[in-house]
Amino acid sequence: MYDVGKIVPGLAVFALLFLSPLLYNAASGKAATLPTVQTPSGTQCIESAEYMRASHMDMLESWREQVVRDGKHTYTASDGKQYDMSLVGTCMSCHTDKEQFCGTCHSYAGVDPNCWTCHVAPEVTKK
């Protein structure tokens, strides 16, 4: 306990540096800005937007397991409609711009999904 004069101020500085992002956000009075995603117009997703935002990764993983391991290719949505379990054929038929739609949120969240190690991203046609 001979270095108490150095340890306590050192811990205080460490805590201040560690908590500085939280303190900055609290002092600025603004909530974190969420990315804006270009959504397709006039179409309805296979599940609700809230469900897809929170659980699309679980759904796609489940689809992969069911298609590859069980040979099941049809998904029945909560409203009873049936869809082909296909990332490119089902999801990307409406969400055509991979960089704008997928990339925006995945960059914001800091995740790097492995979808595109097997799937080929659809080409975006420039207007």
N, CA, C and O of each residue as an XYZ file, in Angstrom:
508
protein
N       0.801     -1.191      0.000
C       0.000      0.000      0.000
C       0.852      1.266      0.000
O       0.393      2.341      0.385
N       2.079      1.119     -0.433
C       2.963      2.276     -0.460
C       2.704      3.186     -1.654
O       3.086      4.356     -1.643
N       2.031      2.627     -2.722
C       1.802      3.414     -3.929
C       0.360      3.886     -4.065
O      -0.105      4.114     -5.182
N      -0.354      4.037     -2.958
C      -1.751      4.471     -2.988
C      -1.867      5.831     -3.670
O      -2.850      6.094     -4.363
N      -0.892      6.678     -3.484
C      -0.905      7.998     -4.102
C      -0.830      7.946     -5.616
O      -1.212      8.906     -6.286
N      -0.341      6.834     -6.169
C      -0.258      6.672     -7.622
C      -1.408      5.814     -8.160
O      -1.905      6.058     -9.260
N      -1.825      4.818     -7.389
C      -2.836      3.868     -7.862
C      -4.220      4.521     -7.957
O      -4.898      4.377     -8.974
N      -4.632      5.215     -6.939
C      -5.972      5.805     -6.926
C      -6.137      6.838     -8.041
O      -7.134      6.777     -8.761
N      -5.200      7.793     -8.221
C      -5.354      8.711     -9.359
C      -5.262      7.993    -10.704
O      -5.932      8.387    -11.659
N      -4.446      6.950    -10.789
C      -4.355      6.169    -12.034
C      -5.667      5.502    -12.372
O      -6.090      5.512    -13.528
N      -6.325      4.916    -11.369
C      -7.642      4.298    -11.590
C      -8.691      5.337    -11.967
O      -9.564      5.072    -12.793
N      -8.604      6.513    -11.364
C      -9.553      7.580    -11.699
C      -9.384      8.027    -13.145
O     -10.374      8.226    -13.849
N      -8.142      8.187    -13.596
C      -7.883      8.580    -14.989
C      -8.351      7.490    -15.938
O      -8.964      7.781    -16.966
N      -8.064      6.225    -15.598
C      -8.514      5.112    -16.439
C     -10.037      5.098    -16.556
O     -10.568      4.953    -17.657
N     -10.750      5.248    -15.432
C     -12.209      5.246    -15.448
C     -12.743      6.403    -16.283
O     -13.706      6.240    -17.032
N     -12.120      7.570    -16.154
C     -12.551      8.725    -16.928
C     -12.361      8.489    -18.426
O     -13.250      8.801    -19.219
N     -11.217      7.944    -18.815
C     -10.969      7.656    -20.235
C     -11.898      6.558    -20.745
O     -12.402      6.635    -21.866
N     -12.119      5.544    -19.924
C     -12.973      4.435    -20.325
C     -14.423      4.884    -20.508
O     -15.112      4.410    -21.411
N     -14.877      5.784    -19.667
C     -16.265      6.245    -19.718
C     -16.452      7.496    -20.567
O     -17.577      7.981    -20.687
N     -15.400      8.029    -21.154
C     -15.514      9.282    -21.903
C     -16.516      9.238    -23.052
O     -17.216     10.232    -23.245
N     -16.641      8.153    -23.836
C     -17.675      8.156    -24.876
C     -19.091      8.288    -24.300
O     -19.932      8.989    -24.862
N     -19.342      7.619    -23.193
C     -20.666      7.712    -22.571
C     -20.904      9.106    -22.007
O     -21.994      9.664    -22.136
N     -19.882      9.655    -21.388
C     -20.016     11.004    -20.836
C     -20.224     12.031    -21.943
O     -21.017     12.959    -21.780
N     -19.530     11.880    -23.056
C     -19.693     12.798    -24.182
C     -21.117     12.752    -24.716
O     -21.735     13.795    -24.933
N     -21.647     11.536    -24.929
C     -23.016     11.397    -25.430
C     -24.038     11.967    -24.446
O     -25.013     12.597    -24.855
N     -23.817     11.749    -23.172
C     -24.733     12.286    -22.170
C     -24.681     13.812    -22.144
O     -25.709     14.469    -21.984
N     -23.484     14.372    -22.300
C     -23.341     15.829    -22.251
C     -23.867     16.503    -23.511
O     -24.350     17.634    -23.451
N     -23.778     15.813    -24.665
C     -24.219     16.430    -25.919
C     -25.741     16.499    -26.003
O     -26.283     17.337    -26.723
N     -26.432     15.628    -25.274
C     -27.889     15.668    -25.255
C     -28.540     15.063    -26.475
O     -29.756     15.180    -26.632
N     -27.781     14.419    -27.348
C     -28.349     13.794    -28.536
C     -28.234     12.278    -28.418
O     -27.251     11.752    -27.898
N     -29.242     11.603    -28.904
C     -29.172     10.155    -28.970
C     -28.313      9.769    -30.169
O     -28.135     10.556    -31.099
N     -27.795      8.575    -30.138
C     -27.000      8.091    -31.263
C     -27.860      8.071    -32.519
O     -29.014      7.645    -32.476
N     -27.314      8.520    -33.617
C     -28.072      8.543    -34.865
C     -28.008      7.181    -35.524
O     -26.929      6.625    -35.731
N     -29.156      6.659    -35.846
C     -29.233      5.370    -36.511
C     -29.096      5.576    -38.013
O     -29.464      6.634    -38.524
N     -28.583      4.605    -38.716
C     -28.450      4.756    -40.159
C     -29.809      4.760    -40.843
O     -30.749      4.118    -40.374
N     -29.910      5.482    -41.952
C     -31.142      5.449    -42.739
C     -30.958      4.432    -43.852
O     -29.964      4.442    -44.578
N     -31.926      3.575    -43.961
C     -31.852      2.480    -44.920
C     -32.893      2.702    -45.997
O     -34.043      3.033    -45.708
N     -32.485      2.519    -47.228
C     -33.408      2.634    -48.355
C     -34.252      1.368    -48.398
O     -33.737      0.279    -48.647
N     -35.544      1.514    -48.155
C     -36.435      0.362    -48.173
C     -37.195      0.334    -49.497
O     -37.458      1.381    -50.090
N     -37.544     -0.853    -49.954
C     -38.293     -0.936    -51.208
C     -39.683     -0.341    -51.037
O     -40.285     -0.452    -49.970
N     -40.186      0.286    -52.082
C     -41.499      0.917    -51.985
C     -42.585     -0.021    -52.491
O     -42.403     -0.738    -53.475
N     -43.713     -0.001    -51.801
C     -44.878     -0.744    -52.255
C     -44.827     -2.238    -52.028
O     -45.696     -2.958    -52.520
N     -43.852     -2.722    -51.310
C     -43.800     -4.154    -51.054
C     -43.849     -4.412    -49.563
O     -43.539     -3.538    -48.754
N     -44.236     -5.608    -49.217
C     -44.291     -6.003    -47.823
C     -43.280     -7.125    -47.618
O     -43.219     -8.066    -48.408
N     -42.494     -7.020    -46.561
C     -41.499     -8.041    -46.268
C     -42.201     -9.305    -45.779
O     -43.388     -9.275    -45.453
N     -41.476    -10.400    -45.728
C     -42.089    -11.672    -45.344
C     -42.528    -11.698    -43.887
O     -43.422    -12.462    -43.525
N     -41.912    -10.874    -43.049
C     -42.330    -10.696    -41.658
C     -42.377     -9.196    -41.373
O     -42.032     -8.393    -42.240
N     -42.794     -8.817    -40.184
C     -42.892     -7.395    -39.843
C     -41.503     -6.761    -39.827
O     -40.499     -7.438    -39.605
N     -41.465     -5.452    -40.066
C     -40.192     -4.730    -40.094
C     -39.481     -4.838    -38.752
O     -38.260     -4.987    -38.719
N     -40.209     -4.769    -37.653
C     -39.600     -4.870    -36.329
C     -38.942     -6.234    -36.149
O     -37.821     -6.329    -35.648
N     -39.644     -7.285    -36.559
C     -39.089     -8.636    -36.442
C     -37.847     -8.780    -37.312
O     -36.847     -9.354    -36.880
N     -37.907     -8.265    -38.525
C     -36.775     -8.412    -39.438
C     -35.555     -7.635    -38.939
O     -34.428     -8.115    -39.066
N     -35.763     -6.441    -38.373
C     -34.635     -5.679    -37.825
C     -33.955     -6.442    -36.703
O     -32.727     -6.465    -36.614
N     -34.747     -7.063    -35.852
C     -34.197     -7.725    -34.675
C     -33.720     -9.149    -34.945
O     -32.776     -9.609    -34.301
N     -34.349     -9.854    -35.881
C     -34.111    -11.291    -35.993
C     -33.782    -11.803    -37.388
O     -33.816    -13.014    -37.609
N     -33.463    -10.924    -38.340
C     -33.210    -11.433    -39.694
C     -32.021    -12.385    -39.715
O     -32.009    -13.343    -40.489
N     -31.019    -12.129    -38.871
C     -29.855    -12.995    -38.867
C     -30.198    -14.395    -38.373
O     -29.671    -15.382    -38.887
N     -31.075    -14.489    -37.382
C     -31.510    -15.797    -36.901
C     -32.328    -16.519    -37.968
O     -32.196    -17.728    -38.156
N     -33.181    -15.754    -38.668
C     -33.991    -16.346    -39.724
C     -33.114    -16.889    -40.855
O     -33.319    -18.008    -41.325
N     -32.146    -16.094    -41.283
C     -31.283    -16.539    -42.379
C     -30.433    -17.740    -41.980
O     -30.194    -18.629    -42.798
N     -29.977    -17.773    -40.734
C     -29.222    -18.932    -40.260
C     -30.094    -20.165    -40.215
O     -29.655    -21.257    -40.576
N     -31.343    -19.994    -39.767
C     -32.287    -21.105    -39.719
C     -32.591    -21.607    -41.132
O     -32.655    -22.812    -41.374
N     -32.778    -20.663    -42.061
C     -33.018    -21.050    -43.450
C     -31.858    -21.865    -43.992
O     -32.056    -22.894    -44.639
N     -30.642    -21.396    -43.723
C     -29.456    -22.105    -44.225
C     -29.440    -23.537    -43.709
O     -29.204    -24.472    -44.474
N     -29.690    -23.711    -42.417
C     -29.675    -25.049    -41.829
C     -30.773    -25.931    -42.429
O     -30.541    -27.098    -42.743
N     -31.965    -25.362    -42.582
C     -33.078    -26.149    -43.102
C     -32.873    -26.541    -44.559
O     -33.194    -27.662    -44.954
N     -32.336    -25.618    -45.363
C     -32.135    -25.916    -46.783
C     -30.988    -26.894    -46.976
O     -31.129    -27.883    -47.696
N     -29.862    -26.630    -46.343
C     -28.669    -27.449    -46.562
C     -28.772    -28.806    -45.880
O     -28.435    -29.827    -46.480
N     -29.231    -28.827    -44.645
C     -29.221    -30.072    -43.882
C     -30.501    -30.890    -44.018
O     -30.457    -32.120    -44.031
N     -31.644    -30.205    -44.119
C     -32.921    -30.923    -44.137
C     -33.584    -30.962    -45.506
O     -34.548    -31.705    -45.693
N     -33.103    -30.192    -46.455
C     -33.689    -30.170    -47.786
C     -35.025    -29.453    -47.856
O     -35.751    -29.595    -48.840
N     -35.358    -28.686    -46.829
C     -36.617    -27.938    -46.812
C     -36.376    -26.603    -47.515
O     -35.397    -25.917    -47.221
N     -37.268    -26.228    -48.446
C     -37.068    -25.020    -49.237
C     -38.203    -24.009    -49.130
O     -38.151    -22.967    -49.783
N     -39.228    -24.286    -48.326
C     -40.376    -23.395    -48.235
C     -40.530    -22.879    -46.815
O     -40.529    -23.650    -45.855
N     -40.663    -21.564    -46.695
C     -40.869    -20.912    -45.394
C     -42.309    -20.431    -45.323
O     -42.801    -19.796    -46.255
N     -42.982    -20.731    -44.225
C     -44.335    -20.240    -44.012
C     -44.263    -19.086    -43.021
O     -43.864    -19.262    -41.870
N     -44.653    -17.911    -43.483
C     -44.578    -16.696    -42.662
C     -45.692    -16.708    -41.624
O     -46.578    -17.563    -41.655
N     -45.637    -15.747    -40.703
C     -46.636    -15.677    -39.639
C     -48.038    -15.389    -40.173
O     -49.030    -15.696    -39.512
N     -48.123    -14.794    -41.377
C     -49.443    -14.531    -41.966
C     -49.939    -15.696    -42.822
O     -51.007    -15.614    -43.428
N     -49.166    -16.778    -42.872
C     -49.577    -17.967    -43.608
C     -49.056    -18.047    -45.032
O     -49.161    -19.100    -45.662
N     -48.494    -16.958    -45.561
C     -47.954    -16.991    -46.920
C     -46.679    -17.818    -46.941
O     -45.952    -17.898    -45.950
N     -46.424    -18.433    -48.095
C     -45.225    -19.258    -48.233
C     -44.224    -18.589    -49.153
O     -44.589    -17.982    -50.160
N     -42.955    -18.709    -48.790
C     -41.861    -18.104    -49.542
C     -40.750    -19.129    -49.724
O     -40.575    -20.038    -48.912
N     -40.007    -18.958    -50.808
C     -38.828    -19.775    -51.048
C     -37.728    -19.319    -50.096
O     -37.480    -18.119    -49.978
N     -37.064    -20.248    -49.416
C     -35.984    -19.899    -48.499
C     -34.732    -19.622    -49.320
O     -33.910    -20.511    -49.540
N     -34.599    -18.384    -49.768
C     -33.493    -18.010    -50.631
C     -33.092    -16.567    -50.356
O     -33.906    -15.653    -50.480
N     -31.839    -16.372    -49.984
C     -31.352    -15.018    -49.741
C     -31.414    -14.196    -51.016
O     -31.949    -13.088    -51.019
N     -30.875    -14.729    -52.089
C     -30.834    -13.980    -53.345
C     -32.202    -13.963    -54.017
O     -32.623    -12.921    -54.519
N     -32.899    -15.083    -54.037
C     -34.181    -15.162    -54.737
C     -35.334    -14.481    -54.028
O     -36.215    -13.926    -54.686
N     -35.353    -14.509    -52.719
C     -36.458    -13.926    -51.965
C     -36.102    -12.546    -51.427
O     -36.750    -11.556    -51.767
N     -35.079    -12.482    -50.593
C     -34.730    -11.202    -49.937
C     -34.215    -10.175    -50.940
O     -34.690     -9.041    -50.979
N     -33.244    -10.581    -51.746
C     -32.586     -9.636    -52.639
C     -33.428     -9.306    -53.875
O     -33.035     -8.460    -54.677
N     -34.574     -9.961    -54.037
C     -35.447     -9.574    -55.146
C     -36.101     -8.221    -54.864
O     -36.441     -7.494    -55.798
N     -36.278     -7.878    -53.589
C     -36.815     -6.556    -53.225
C     -35.706     -5.615    -52.762
O     -35.676     -4.444    -53.142
N     -34.810     -6.127    -51.952
C     -33.702     -5.327    -51.421
C     -32.516     -5.502    -52.363
O     -31.574     -6.235    -52.062
N     -32.572     -4.824    -53.502
C     -31.638     -5.099    -54.592
C     -30.252     -4.509    -54.408
O     -29.290     -5.037    -54.966
N     -30.116     -3.441    -53.652
C     -28.820     -2.783    -53.502
C     -28.144     -3.265    -52.227
O     -28.443     -2.782    -51.135
N     -27.244     -4.207    -52.371
C     -26.576     -4.814    -51.215
C     -25.826     -3.780    -50.389
O     -25.906     -3.798    -49.160
N     -25.102     -2.884    -51.036
C     -24.321     -1.889    -50.298
C     -25.220     -0.924    -49.545
O     -24.933     -0.588    -48.396
N     -26.293     -0.476    -50.161
C     -27.193      0.478    -49.510
C     -28.022     -0.189    -48.427
O     -28.177      0.361    -47.336
N     -28.553     -1.358    -48.713
C     -29.466     -1.975    -47.757
C     -28.718     -2.749    -46.677
O     -28.861     -2.445    -45.492
N     -27.933     -3.733    -47.062
C     -27.216     -4.565    -46.081
C     -26.026     -3.827    -45.490
O     -25.837     -3.798    -44.274
N     -25.226     -3.232    -46.369
C     -23.970     -2.626    -45.947
C     -24.117     -1.495    -44.960
O     -23.273     -1.337    -44.078
N     -25.166     -0.703    -45.083
C     -25.361      0.445    -44.200
C     -25.489      0.000    -42.749
O     -24.780      0.508    -41.880
N     -26.366     -0.924    -42.486
C     -26.577     -1.370    -41.102
C     -25.430     -2.230    -40.598
O     -25.024     -2.112    -39.442
N     -24.904     -3.097    -41.462
C     -23.804     -3.947    -41.013
C     -22.565     -3.125    -40.689
O     -21.841     -3.459    -39.751
N     -22.305     -2.070    -41.431
C     -21.182     -1.181    -41.111
C     -21.435     -0.460    -39.790
O     -20.536     -0.348    -38.957
N     -22.646      0.023    -39.604
C     -23.011      0.726    -38.368
C     -22.840     -0.188    -37.154
O     -22.335      0.237    -36.115
N     -23.265     -1.449    -37.293
C     -23.202     -2.391    -36.181
C     -21.818     -3.020    -36.032
O     -21.524     -3.649    -35.016
N     -20.972     -2.850    -37.047
C     -19.625     -3.404    -36.971
C     -19.600     -4.915    -37.133
O     -18.778     -5.595    -36.518
N     -20.494     -5.440    -37.955
C     -20.524     -6.883    -38.188
C     -20.168     -7.174    -39.640
O     -20.400     -6.357    -40.532
N     -19.608     -8.337    -39.852
C     -19.219     -8.769    -41.186
C     -19.829    -10.141    -41.443
O     -19.188    -11.163    -41.194
N     -21.074    -10.169    -41.945
C     -21.741    -11.467    -42.139
C     -21.042    -12.278    -43.224
O     -20.410    -11.729    -44.127
N     -21.171    -13.576    -43.115
C     -20.512    -14.453    -44.077
C     -21.428    -14.898    -45.216
O     -21.145    -15.893    -45.884
N     -22.513    -14.177    -45.441
C     -23.470    -14.535    -46.502
C     -22.793    -14.607    -47.867
O     -23.051    -15.508    -48.665
N     -21.919    -13.633    -48.112
C     -21.380    -13.456    -49.458
C     -20.151    -14.319    -49.714
O     -19.508    -14.186    -50.755
N     -19.818    -15.209    -48.767
C     -18.766    -16.177    -49.059
C     -19.305    -17.278    -49.970
O     -18.552    -17.889    -50.728
N     -20.604    -17.525    -49.892
C     -21.233    -18.532    -50.763
C     -22.123    -17.904    -51.831
O     -22.124    -18.337    -52.983
N     -22.881    -16.879    -51.439
C     -23.830    -16.252    -52.358
C     -23.150    -15.161    -53.200
O     -22.202    -14.512    -52.759
N     -23.650    -14.987    -54.391
C     -23.172    -13.914    -55.261
C     -24.155    -12.772    -55.142
O     -25.354    -12.943    -55.364
N     -23.641    -11.603    -54.789
C     -24.507    -10.443    -54.637
C     -25.054    -10.030    -55.995
O     -24.319    -10.013    -56.982
N     -26.336     -9.698    -56.052
C     -26.921     -9.280    -57.324
C     -26.317     -7.963    -57.791
O     -25.963     -7.107    -56.981
N     -26.205     -7.816    -59.080
C     -25.676     -6.577    -59.673
C     -26.726     -5.479    -59.558
O     -27.913     -5.713    -59.781
N     -26.282     -4.308    -59.215
C     -27.181     -3.153    -59.104
C     -27.154     -2.421    -60.446
O     -26.089     -2.098    -60.972
N     -28.328     -2.172    -60.978
C     -28.392     -1.437    -62.235
C     -28.500      0.038    -61.935
O     -29.391      0.464    -61.201
N     -27.609      0.810    -62.489
C     -27.601      2.274    -62.266
C     -28.611      2.912    -63.192
O     -28.686      2.585    -64.376
N     -29.397      3.840    -62.631
C     -30.404      4.522    -63.446
C     -29.862      5.828    -63.938
O     -30.557      6.558    -64.645
